Amino acid sequence: MLNLIRSLLTLIYAMTMAYMLLEYEVKNKKTLYLMGLFVTVMLLCAGFVWLNFGYARFIKLYPLLIHVPSFIAFLFVSKYKGVKLFFVLLTVFVLCSPPIGIGLIISSFWGFNKVILYVICIIMYIPTGFIVYRYLRPSFLYMLRNTDKGWFGFCTIPLSYYALIYFIGMRNVSNVPIKSTVVIMVLALTLTLSAYVMILKFFKQTREQLTMQNEQNLLHMQVATAKMHLEELKESQEKTLIYRHDIRHHLNLIGAYLLDDNKAAALKYITEIEKTMEGCVVEKYCINYTCNLILCSYILKAKKEQIIVETKIDLHEKNTVSDMDLCVIFSNAIENAVNACKHIPSVNDRTLKIVCKSQNGKLFIQITNGYEGTVMFANGMPVRMAVNMTTGTEENYGLGTKSIAAVTEKYGGVYSFTAKDGVFKTSIIL
């Protein structure tokens, strides 16, 4: 009975670890039903072996009865397939070992008493799970999302540990009378965990370097935009002085049109003046200076493409999110929106709406735009847009949306990209 309880709790703990370290993608309910049916059949098979051939034979066949079926089961729902999934499940096996190792060390003082061993293992599952979730999971998921090469090399580390533990019989924790075997297990576990720490530390440093590089690129963009904005201000001031000087001439001409009872000419002239003076107005979309520079630049591009822009932006000078990261979000999202809208044949359908507001300590950003054609998605991310065949043009959405996702994940926020009925929506909560 003790073996059964420990095995069930270990299996639950392992599934919890796998849930923490994997990202899931379920396309339909049928997939879940198939997975559930497969898991049920394999558990029944494992139970049959245990009941008819004994616990010792069950432990020897553990990889075939539990680990291989677990790999197949997770193929139904895991976002990652093949070698990445294999690495995750090997990592789960490694993470199941610290509670067992601590239990073996403590129980060794009482002659490897099974009750003490099992109780210690069960108790250690909770703090181990917390440590994994709090410290290991973020870097681990980042490595899965951003690395496509070298996984076979990574697998050699946990696979070597797996083979060592299996062949020295440490899976059968009810039969470990030799202290030297415990020493080998602890040393192997220490070396394996040290290798994991080094790998994740390397990826953390790489991520920090990429973040610094992105911030430097953004600084260059900000400086260039600021220069452009200053030139616009200078040009606006010059135009204002000219109009102030010439206002008397404009009024005289309008008066002459009215005296001749030529209202149409007067109205036409007034309209021309209004259009010309629009270029003298410096737009202010928010009080955050840095973000306003970015917004001015990209909204100006939108208006040049005859896009109808609507803004409702409540963004303070100081926010929990850095100005650099906000600029990454706005610049990429608006640029994608402009690229999508400019290919819409009807000017009236070229719409762009930017909403930003703070509520309950959270920052909500939503950018909505029209589009023509079909938006292609991969793993919930837009990868490209196939526009109307008359234009023969495709827009790449990969890099911009990845940057938005990276910034959002940096702050532990959530994001979503949706496309329906000709409306593309980018929603972000930070």
Secondary structure as UniProt FT lines:
FT   HELIX           2..21
FT   HELIX           29..60
FT   HELIX           63..67
FT   HELIX           68..75
FT   TURN            76..77
FT   HELIX           82..107
FT   HELIX           108..110
FT   HELIX           114..131
FT   HELIX           132..136
FT   HELIX           137..146
FT   HELIX           151..167
FT   TURN            168..171
FT   TURN            173..174
FT   HELIX           179..259
FT   TURN            260..261
FT   HELIX           263..278
FT   TURN            279..280
FT   HELIX           289..304
FT   TURN            305..306
FT   STRAND          308..313
FT   HELIX           323..341
FT   TURN            342..343
FT   HELIX           347..349
FT   STRAND          351..359
FT   TURN            360..361
FT   STRAND          362..370
FT   STRAND          374..378
FT   TURN            379..380
FT   STRAND          381..386
FT   TURN            389..392
FT   STRAND          394..396
FT   HELIX           398..410
FT   TURN            411..412
FT   STRAND          414..420
FT   TURN            421..422
FT   STRAND          423..429
//
